[in-house]
Amino acid sequence: MTQAGTVGWLAWLETTAAATAMRQSLWLYPIVEILHIIGFVVLVGSAAMFDLRLLGRSRQLPVTGMERHLLPWARASVLLIVPTGGLMFVAHATEFAGNPAFRLKLILLVAAALNAAAFHLRPFRQVAAWDHGARAPRAARFAAGVSLMLWTGVIACGRLLAYF
């Protein structure tokens, strides 16, 4: 898509009914933003608790038990984060698209998703050997550390959107 096409598409997004409502309503944007933050709290909180277990905290808790408990919360939070993030984006699509903090946030989100996928495809497949009481393997600990850094970056970029 050409730059003119991209700008045209972004400008069109800003004219949709949802975008107009987000900008014109006194309460809609703040409510959507609060819901977005709540979703991120649940997602990052779930990821952080799991990552801290992989890094050696609470070894008495089985990794599989934590995964069964926390992963559904993380998945459910995405059902809140994606639509609320989309609503905030369409309200200011041209502004956000040019914002370096927004672009970095998207890159970090993709990296966090890829990191989680790599963890579940590799070290987690052998979880039975280190599920309870044992130290997680280096690859799992590395993924956990990367996860914590990436999610911290996503949160920081989200906050920095207002300043760029």
SULNORGI-V455666 format. One record per residue. RES is the residue in three letters. PHI is phi in degrees with one decimal (999 if undefined). D_FIRST is the distance of its C-alpha to the first C-alpha in whole Angstrom. Layout:
# SULNORGI-V455666
res:RES phi:PHI d_first:D_FIRST
res:RES phi:PHI d_first:D_FIRST
This chain:
# SULNORGI-V455666
res:MET phi:999 d_first:0
res:THR phi:-73.3 d_first:4
res:GLN phi:-61.9 d_first:7
res:ALA phi:-62.7 d_first:8
res:GLY phi:-65.2 d_first:6
res:THR phi:-65.1 d_first:6
res:VAL phi:-62.5 d_first:10
res:GLY phi:-61.4 d_first:10
res:TRP phi:-65.0 d_first:10
res:LEU phi:-65.1 d_first:12
res:ALA phi:-63.8 d_first:15
res:TRP phi:-61.6 d_first:15
res:LEU phi:-55.5 d_first:16
res:GLU phi:-69.4 d_first:18
res:THR phi:-97.2 d_first:20
res:THR phi:-66.7 d_first:21
res:ALA phi:-60.7 d_first:24
res:ALA phi:-63.3 d_first:24
res:ALA phi:-64.8 d_first:22
res:THR phi:-63.8 d_first:25
res:ALA phi:-62.4 d_first:28
res:MET phi:-61.1 d_first:27
res:ARG phi:-80.7 d_first:27
res:GLN phi:-91.5 d_first:30
res:SER phi:-79.1 d_first:32
res:LEU phi:-64.9 d_first:35
res:TRP phi:-106.8 d_first:35
res:LEU phi:-62.6 d_first:32
res:TYR phi:-59.9 d_first:30
res:PRO phi:-60.5 d_first:33
res:ILE phi:-65.5 d_first:33
res:VAL phi:-62.3 d_first:30
res:GLU phi:-64.7 d_first:30
res:ILE phi:-63.0 d_first:33
res:LEU phi:-62.2 d_first:32
res:HIS phi:-62.2 d_first:29
res:ILE phi:-65.7 d_first:32
res:ILE phi:-59.1 d_first:34
res:GLY phi:-59.1 d_first:32
res:PHE phi:-68.2 d_first:31
res:VAL phi:-60.1 d_first:35
res:VAL phi:-66.2 d_first:36
res:LEU phi:-62.9 d_first:33
res:VAL phi:-71.3 d_first:34
res:GLY phi:-62.7 d_first:37
res:SER phi:-63.2 d_first:37
res:ALA phi:-63.0 d_first:36
res:ALA phi:-64.7 d_first:38
res:MET phi:-62.3 d_first:41
res:PHE phi:-65.8 d_first:40
res:ASP phi:-63.0 d_first:39
res:LEU phi:-64.8 d_first:42
res:ARG phi:-63.3 d_first:44
res:LEU phi:-64.5 d_first:42
res:LEU phi:-82.8 d_first:43
res:GLY phi:116.8 d_first:47
res:ARG phi:-77.1 d_first:48
res:SER phi:51.3 d_first:50
res:ARG phi:-62.6 d_first:50
res:GLN phi:-69.9 d_first:53
res:LEU phi:-88.1 d_first:50
res:PRO phi:-68.6 d_first:48
res:VAL phi:-60.4 d_first:45
res:THR phi:-64.7 d_first:44
res:GLY phi:-65.6 d_first:46
res:MET phi:-65.7 d_first:44
res:GLU phi:-63.2 d_first:41
res:ARG phi:-65.3 d_first:42
res:HIS phi:-83.1 d_first:42
res:LEU phi:-85.8 d_first:39
res:LEU phi:-60.2 d_first:37
res:PRO phi:-60.7 d_first:37
res:TRP phi:-65.1 d_first:37
res:ALA phi:-63.7 d_first:34
res:ARG phi:-63.2 d_first:32
res:ALA phi:-63.3 d_first:33
res:SER phi:-65.1 d_first:32
res:VAL phi:-63.1 d_first:28
res:LEU phi:-66.6 d_first:29
res:LEU phi:-96.8 d_first:29
res:ILE phi:-67.4 d_first:27
res:VAL phi:-63.9 d_first:24
res:PRO phi:-66.7 d_first:24
res:THR phi:-68.5 d_first:26
res:GLY phi:-62.9 d_first:23
res:GLY phi:-62.9 d_first:21
res:LEU phi:-64.1 d_first:23
res:MET phi:-66.3 d_first:23
res:PHE phi:-64.3 d_first:19
res:VAL phi:-63.3 d_first:19
res:ALA phi:-65.3 d_first:21
res:HIS phi:-140.8 d_first:20
res:ALA phi:-58.1 d_first:16
res:THR phi:-66.8 d_first:15
res:GLU phi:-66.2 d_first:18
res:PHE phi:-65.0 d_first:18
res:ALA phi:-60.1 d_first:14
res:GLY phi:-94.3 d_first:16
res:ASN phi:-84.5 d_first:19
res:PRO phi:-62.2 d_first:20
res:ALA phi:-66.6 d_first:22
res:PHE phi:-66.8 d_first:20
res:ARG phi:-61.7 d_first:18
res:LEU phi:-64.5 d_first:21
res:LYS phi:-58.8 d_first:22
res:LEU phi:-63.5 d_first:19
res:ILE phi:-62.2 d_first:20
res:LEU phi:-66.2 d_first:23
res:LEU phi:-62.5 d_first:23
res:VAL phi:-63.9 d_first:21
res:ALA phi:-61.9 d_first:24
res:ALA phi:-64.6 d_first:27
res:ALA phi:-65.7 d_first:26
res:LEU phi:-65.5 d_first:26
res:ASN phi:-62.5 d_first:29
res:ALA phi:-63.9 d_first:30
res:ALA phi:-63.3 d_first:29
res:ALA phi:-61.9 d_first:31
res:PHE phi:-60.7 d_first:34
res:HIS phi:-71.8 d_first:34
res:LEU phi:-82.9 d_first:34
res:ARG phi:-112.8 d_first:36
res:PRO phi:-61.7 d_first:39
res:PHE phi:-67.5 d_first:39
res:ARG phi:-66.4 d_first:40
res:GLN phi:-105.8 d_first:43
res:VAL phi:-60.5 d_first:44
res:ALA phi:-57.4 d_first:48
res:ALA phi:-75.2 d_first:49
res:TRP phi:-138.0 d_first:48
res:ASP phi:-67.2 d_first:48
res:HIS phi:-133.9 d_first:51
res:GLY phi:80.9 d_first:53
res:ALA phi:-99.7 d_first:51
res:ARG phi:-74.7 d_first:49
res:ALA phi:-67.2 d_first:45
res:PRO phi:-64.9 d_first:44
res:ARG phi:-53.9 d_first:42
res:ALA phi:-62.5 d_first:39
res:ALA phi:-69.8 d_first:39
res:ARG phi:-64.8 d_first:40
res:PHE phi:-62.7 d_first:37
res:ALA phi:-60.4 d_first:35
res:ALA phi:-65.1 d_first:37
res:GLY phi:-63.2 d_first:37
res:VAL phi:-63.2 d_first:33
res:SER phi:-57.8 d_first:32
res:LEU phi:-60.3 d_first:35
res:MET phi:-66.9 d_first:33
res:LEU phi:-63.7 d_first:29
res:TRP phi:-66.5 d_first:30
res:THR phi:-62.6 d_first:32
res:GLY phi:-64.2 d_first:29
res:VAL phi:-61.4 d_first:27
res:ILE phi:-62.9 d_first:30
res:ALA phi:-60.6 d_first:30
res:CYS phi:-63.5 d_first:26
res:GLY phi:-59.1 d_first:26
res:ARG phi:-69.6 d_first:29
res:LEU phi:-72.9 d_first:28
res:LEU phi:-52.6 d_first:25
res:ALA phi:-72.1 d_first:28
res:TYR phi:-106.6 d_first:28
res:PHE phi:-113.7 d_first:25
